[in-house]
């Protein structure tokens, strides 16, 4: 079973950190690889070896391969090669390629429903430059985008790039979501390819009713079993970005309870859909925002606000983030790494919240020592959600380097701060 | 190299020759081991009468009067950077006069000086002591051998070499943006204004003969007098000595690269937590993308905390000028101006003070300014597991940059940061062994990359202080392993010949490393 190279095809670009891989038929009936670029000689044997390995996996027995671009990392070269082969063969060849597993899923931390999601950073799915360092900015959540950030002609290229990036790069503490295309476009191919590298979840765009999520669940389930992943291990982030979606938010939030962990709002498409103008104050967004918050919270999942588009305007970003936090959102979308720190600043626990969490933890410790099942702080009962929240606040504070200490109370001024972090 | 004497391993772990072309070299013995004795070099005694004129009809006329002959040493400053017309103009004139085998001694060279390659081929020039940049570096690394290896020195090292008499300048050519008919000059005014003129101060004081070349002859006396009349022999008026576009940039922009901004953030956060961030602190700024961002973010932090710096040294840019004028920085010690705002500031601000490289960084003096620095942030093309830094060659072995003030600042500053992305394309910046040692590891304290921060194990104080910091502190070996993993493999090393094409001097005049000829990779 071999995959035939029928025509010459290219993939990739001349952008920084990218490369162009050209493949074509080889009359010599063998593999011929040339790696070009000023410092390519430093890695030529290694690059030839990894390319040969991929060609073998794909079942390509004869081809001419030319790689141009000295700065591309291994995963970029392999993604471009896989895409070029995909483009250079016929439907039969493409079917065979789809069935092959070309990457191994790396071990990642296991995510959870309540994972901290203060920020989700959008990374264009076809840009190696942005992808390479995506993991270093401390975003709680990365969203590798195959949808709006990728032109129709490059959908296949982005899909392979994201897959190889997920397998190759270290994304640190960031939870990894891939935003796939709608199933009416090429969402199904996205799911089968991307799940090879086992991201934490998929982001489903333009969700308009609960059937959209049920469909996604079914395809994801099939892909999970085909790729040997644990059932329901892949989570879902839905994005509501139409009037219909807002009205159906209640049903959508409840769909797919084993996967659905966060519901996000997309304001750009929403305002276009209802024919409104985006304003600085955002009055036009108040209704959908509140609707989505209530729907998500009623279903017990998290909710995340739309992206903030003006990278230069830090003050407006801070103001908007404070506002949406007060509405009940758990986080917000970022299009530039510079925005992450500001969002975290807003969502990070305040000294009062840390103080309260420490007192809750102390109370739990005391109750344990006494062997008592009832935990009390002053006159207040500490139930499980309050305890869990306290633990989470301390964990966030540790991870972000905040000072974890009790606030020294002024004599006789006690009692005033008791409710600062309470629920 | 038959006459290179015996080779020994120096304190930076590099094999270096003890004799080169008959000249004895002391192997580098550690950053603070130099014990100079003897006296400074001195220029000849001269006199000048009321009737004589220093003005010459042409550059050729000045060269003839100066008595320049084959094999002599001529020097230049680099304040005009890539807009410089003086060096090329002088070499063309020398060629026209049939001079041969000159040694050039510029404080730095730039891509605009590519014609030097032709002058080497024609025999006008046969030795270079000064930075290697772009086309000249590539030629020296791969082309025909020079009569002697090129010698690279730091800014402080160059001043020291002049004062110590290691390099005797026969004729100094000083491009002067503003000059009178007796030789007083500064860089502040005129079509080729460049700000300070400090890099030519030592040349003017120690050369046997000094020729000023100006496109802006002003009436006597020209003030301020960075260059003083008592040191100047001749003055030549020409149409233009520099291209303003290449001398300074109109406005310098901060990097937009998120990874580089993150590195700048890490440095500022490290400074904040270092225990030295308190009223009266000092720092060295540069004009690189990361350095500008650090300067700006440091300003934000000072504004937020109310902590003020007593002084800063530059590489002055608008960013540093803003801090001075806002009162966040008390004084600037000004070695170079990189933009128009910096030039304006040196004209207008009494607290923006021009200094020479000797004042700034000469180790053989009774104190240089780098010793008073708390923080400095520098760049690198490579860093190795011993914290040695390379700024001179690339991983392909080709000479690319001068040392600049790197060695001096690293040795002097309280905490020296090296800021660099972990990868340049797919080439790791952190390597097992640098291609060339430009600054020894013992002078480097903290490596800051976007993927983590490594503290030199010699700095036990910092390691202790940062053990619970939320900053991503990691061992340098970890960063190295991550770099190699990203690169996919350890890159192959360039093929090097036996010929030594350049020497890397340490700032005290000892031999830190040698650069070999790069052979074709095929």
Interface residues (C-beta under 8 A of the other chain):
Chain A: X17 X38 X39 X41 X42 X43 X46 X47 X50 X70 X71 X72 X73 X74 X132 X133 X136 X137 X169 X170 X336 X337 X338 X341 X399 X400 X401
Chain B: X258 X259 X261 X262 X265 X395 X396 X423 X425 X426 X427 X450 X451 X469 X470 X471 X482 X486 X487 X488 X489 X491 X492 X521 X522
